[in-house]
């Protein structure tokens, strides 16, 4: 059964949901025999990054690094000897996480900086401070995000999921491109999702002003934007020593799911089942991010999409170069960036 689900092109969560639905719930105990649970758990855990690369003397910025896969990514970068800048909205929680990372890794070079991706002003202030205080940037990991939240509008008049998941990171990356080029070879890693499959960038109504708002449709649009942004960034940075990657981390039980549970009762029921069976741990979920950040020899894969520590083909929507160029231009307009002539 597990092999059949895997080959159906449904990824992790969708596949598990399908199995449970096929089992009509009352058959779940039979499906989840001890051996079956072990195999299912191993399958869900996915790939692991085995790279032993050291990052001594390197600087890494990670957005949303105080919790979940962002925190585990920060811990790994610190273990490798990097200077880690945790860019977070909640500084109190960020400092608690940073201190835990310092203690567990023995690396005291872990700092926190305020960044609210829902505010273009905050993004600009973060970049301004970073450029004034840091000498280099080797790896930028755009990890922070929101998932399937209600329709909220930011102070800049932008729909929150597209603003936080894409536009904030788009602006941040562009403001830091100069120091990324200066520090080359450098990398930009964008945490996307399998949810980009079937997504659509509605250029005529990006913020659901005309159509009814759907938290799922909005989320898929923002995750597709991550993939297209990575692709266009790779094209624009070709020959400049900056490479770009997007990825699906897997399905992880993190704080991102809080809006999912309130909006989709059936998914809430699934989430109430043992999380060790259905989902990756934050550490497991961080592995593909880490893989894209540190694995040697990925330069030729710039612009590509990864899952379970391996290159995978993005959905056709994520390989549309014309849409990627158009998204870049529209994003630049929305965040107030002007192209240098």
C-alpha positions in Angstrom: 0.0 0.0 0.0 2.7 2.5 0.9 4.5 1.9 -2.4 1.3 2.5 -4.3 0.6 5.8 -2.4 4.2 7.0 -3.0 3.9 6.4 -6.8 0.6 8.2 -7.0 2.5 11.6 -6.8 0.7 12.5 -3.6 3.3 13.8 -1.2 3.7 13.0 2.5 0.6 14.4 4.2 -1.7 13.9 1.3 -0.5 10.3 1.0 -1.1 9.6 4.6 -4.5 11.2 4.6 -5.4 9.0 1.6 -4.3 5.8 3.3 -6.3 6.7 6.4 -9.4 7.5 4.3 -9.0 4.3 2.3 -8.9 2.4 5.6 -12.1 4.1 6.7 -10.5 5.0 10.0 -11.7 2.0 11.9 -9.1 -0.1 10.1 -6.3 2.2 11.1 -5.1 -0.1 14.0 -4.8 -3.0 11.5 -2.8 -0.8 9.0 -0.6 0.4 11.8 0.9 -2.9 12.9 4.2 -2.6 14.6 6.1 -3.4 11.4 3.9 -1.2 9.4 4.4 1.7 11.7 8.1 1.3 11.6 8.2 1.2 7.8 5.8 4.2 7.6 7.8 6.2 10.1 11.0 5.5 8.2 9.4 6.5 4.9 8.0 9.7 6.4 11.3 10.7 8.0 12.8 11.2 4.5 16.4 12.0 3.6 19.2 13.1 5.8 22.0 15.5 5.1 25.3 13.7 5.6 27.6 16.6 4.7 30.4 17.3 7.2 31.2 20.7 5.7 32.5 23.2 8.2 31.3 26.8 8.1 34.0 28.5 10.3 34.3 32.1 9.3 31.0 32.0 7.4 27.8 34.0 8.2 24.4 32.5 7.9 21.0 34.4 8.2 17.9 32.3 8.9 14.5 33.8 9.1 12.0 32.4 11.6 14.8 30.7 13.4 13.4 30.6 16.9 11.1 27.5 16.4 10.5 24.4 14.3 12.7 23.6 11.4 14.2 27.1 11.5 15.6 26.5 15.0 17.0 23.1 14.0 18.6 24.6 10.9 20.2 27.3 13.1 21.5 24.7 15.5 23.1 22.7 12.7 24.7 25.9 11.2 26.1 26.7 14.7 27.5 23.2 15.1 29.4 23.7 11.8 31.0 26.8 13.3 29.1 29.5 11.4 28.1 32.9 12.8 24.4 32.5 12.9 22.0 35.5 12.7 18.5 34.5 13.8 16.1 36.9 12.1 12.9 36.7 14.2 9.7 38.6 15.0 9.5 37.6 18.7 12.8 38.6 20.2 12.0 37.1 23.6 11.4 33.7 22.2 14.4 34.2 19.8 16.8 34.9 22.7 15.6 31.8 24.5 16.1 29.7 21.4 19.5 31.3 20.7 20.7 30.5 24.2 19.7 26.9 23.9 21.6 26.7 20.6 24.7 28.3 22.1 24.7 25.9 25.0 24.0 22.8 22.9 26.6 23.6 20.3 29.3 25.4 22.2 29.1 28.2 19.6 28.6 31.6 21.3 28.5 33.3 17.9 24.7 33.1 17.6 22.9 36.4 17.6 19.3 37.6 17.2 17.9 40.4 15.1 14.4 41.7 14.8 12.6 41.0 11.6 8.9 41.1 10.9 8.3 39.9 7.3 4.8 41.3 7.4 6.3 44.8 7.4 8.3 46.1 4.5 9.7 48.8 6.9 10.9 46.1 9.2 12.6 44.2 6.4 14.4 47.4 5.3 15.5 48.1 8.8 16.9 44.6 9.3 18.8 44.8 6.0 20.1 48.3 6.9 21.4 47.1 10.3 22.9 43.9 8.9 24.8 45.8 6.2 26.1 48.3 8.8 27.3 45.6 11.2 28.2 42.5 9.2 31.1 42.0 6.8 29.8 39.0 4.8 26.8 36.8 4.1 27.4 33.3 2.9 24.1 31.7 3.3 20.6 33.3 3.4 17.9 30.9 4.4 14.4 32.2 3.8 12.6 29.9 6.2 9.9 31.9 8.0 6.3 31.5 6.9 2.6 31.5 7.8 0.3 28.7 6.7 -3.4 28.9 5.7 -4.3 31.8 8.0 -7.5 33.9 7.7 -7.5 36.8 5.3 -5.3 39.3 7.1 -4.0 42.5 5.5 -0.6 43.9 6.4 0.2 47.5 7.2 1.4 47.7 3.6 -2.0 46.6 2.2 -0.8 43.2 1.2 -2.4 39.8 1.8 -0.5 38.2 4.7 0.4 34.8 3.2 1.9 36.3 0.0 3.5 39.1 2.0 5.2 36.9 4.6 6.0 33.8 2.6 7.1 35.6 -0.6 7.2 39.4 -0.8 9.1 40.0 2.5 11.7 37.4 1.6 11.9 38.8 -2.0 12.7 42.3 -0.6 15.1 40.9 2.0 17.0 38.9 -0.6 17.3 41.8 -3.0 18.5 44.2 -0.3 21.2 41.7 0.6 22.2 40.7 -2.9 25.2 43.1 -2.8 26.8 41.4 0.2 25.9 38.0 -1.1 27.8 38.7 -4.3 30.7 40.2 -2.3 30.8 37.0 -0.2 30.6 34.6 -3.2 30.3 31.7 -3.5 27.1 32.2 -1.6 23.6 30.6 -1.5 20.0 31.6 -1.0 17.7 28.8 0.2 13.9 29.3 0.0 11.7 26.9 2.0 8.7 26.2 -0.2 6.3 23.3 -0.1 4.8 20.4 -2.1 1.7 22.7 -1.9 3.1 24.6 -4.9 1.8 21.7 -7.0 -1.5 22.9 -8.6 -0.9 26.5 -7.4 -1.4 29.5 -9.6 -0.1 33.0 -9.5 -3.2 35.1 -10.2 -1.6 38.3 -11.4 -5.0 39.9 -11.9 -6.0 39.4 -8.2 -2.9 38.5 -6.1 -4.6 39.6 -2.8 -8.1 38.2 -3.3 -9.7 41.6 -3.7 -12.1 40.3 -6.4 -12.4 36.6 -5.7 -13.5 34.8 -2.5 -10.5 34.3 -0.2 -9.3 30.7 0.3 -6.6 30.1 2.8 -5.5 27.0 0.9 -5.4 28.7 -2.5 -3.5 31.6 -1.0 -1.0 29.4 0.6 -0.4 27.4 -2.6 0.1 30.7 -4.5 2.7 31.8 -2.0 4.6 28.5 -2.1 4.6 28.5 -5.9 6.0 32.0 -5.7 8.9 30.7 -3.6 9.8 28.2 -6.4 9.5 30.7 -9.2 11.5 33.3 -7.2 14.3 30.8 -6.7 14.3 30.0 -10.4 14.4 33.6 -11.5 17.0 34.5 -8.9 19.2 31.8 -10.2 18.9 33.1 -13.8 19.7 36.7 -12.7 22.7 35.7 -10.6 24.2 33.3 -13.1 28.0 34.0 -13.3 27.9 36.1 -10.1 28.7 33.4 -7.6 25.2 33.4 -5.9 23.1 30.2 -6.3 19.5 29.7 -5.3 17.4 26.7 -4.3 13.9 26.0 -3.3 12.7 22.9 -1.3 9.9 21.0 0.3 10.8 20.2 3.9 8.2 17.6 4.4 5.1 17.7 6.6 6.1 18.8 10.1 4.0 19.3 13.3 5.0 22.9 14.1 3.2 26.1 15.1 2.4 26.6 11.4 -0.4 24.1 11.7 -2.4 26.1 14.2 -4.5 27.8 11.4 -4.9 24.5 9.5 -6.5 22.9 12.6 -9.0 25.6 13.0 -10.0 25.9 9.4 -10.1 22.2 8.4 -11.7 19.9 11.0 -10.8 16.7 9.1 -7.1 17.7 9.1 -7.4 18.5 12.8 -8.6 14.9 13.3 -5.6 13.6 11.5 -3.3 15.8 13.4 -4.7 14.4 16.6 -3.3 11.0 15.7 0.2 10.1 16.9 2.5 12.7 15.3 5.4 10.4 15.4 3.6 8.3 12.7 2.1 11.0 10.5 4.7 13.8 10.4 8.4 14.6 10.4 10.1 16.0 13.5 11.5 19.5 13.2 15.0 17.9 13.0 13.9 15.7 10.1 12.2 18.6 8.4 15.3 20.7 8.6 17.5 18.2 6.7 16.7 19.3 3.1 17.2 22.9 4.0 20.6 22.0 5.5 21.4 19.9 2.4 20.7 22.8 0.1 22.8 25.2 2.3 26.0 23.2 2.7 26.2 20.3 0.2 29.2 20.7 -2.1 28.8 20.5 -5.8 25.2 22.0 -6.0 26.3 25.0 -8.0 25.1 23.5 -11.3 21.7 22.9 -9.7 21.0 26.6 -9.0 17.3 27.3 -9.5 16.3 23.7 -8.9 13.8 22.3 -6.4 14.6 19.7 -3.7 12.8 17.3 -1.4 14.2 14.6 1.0 17.8 15.8 0.3 17.5 15.1 -3.4 16.7 17.1 -6.5 13.1 16.7 -7.6 11.2 18.1 -10.5 9.0 21.0 -9.5 5.5 21.0 -10.8 5.0 22.5 -14.3 3.7 25.7 -12.7 7.1 26.0 -11.0 9.0 25.7 -14.2 7.3 28.5 -16.0 10.1 31.0 -16.8 7.8 33.6 -18.2 5.7 33.5 -15.0 8.9 33.7 -12.9 10.0 36.8 -14.8 6.6 38.4 -14.5 6.4 37.6 -10.8 9.8 39.2 -10.2 8.7 42.4 -11.9 5.4 42.5 -10.1 7.0 41.8 -6.7 9.6 44.5 -7.3 6.8 47.0 -7.9 4.8 45.9 -4.9 7.8 46.2 -2.5 9.1 49.4 -4.0 12.3 48.2 -5.6 13.6 49.9 -8.7 15.8 48.1 -11.2 19.2 49.6 -11.7 19.8 50.6 -15.3 
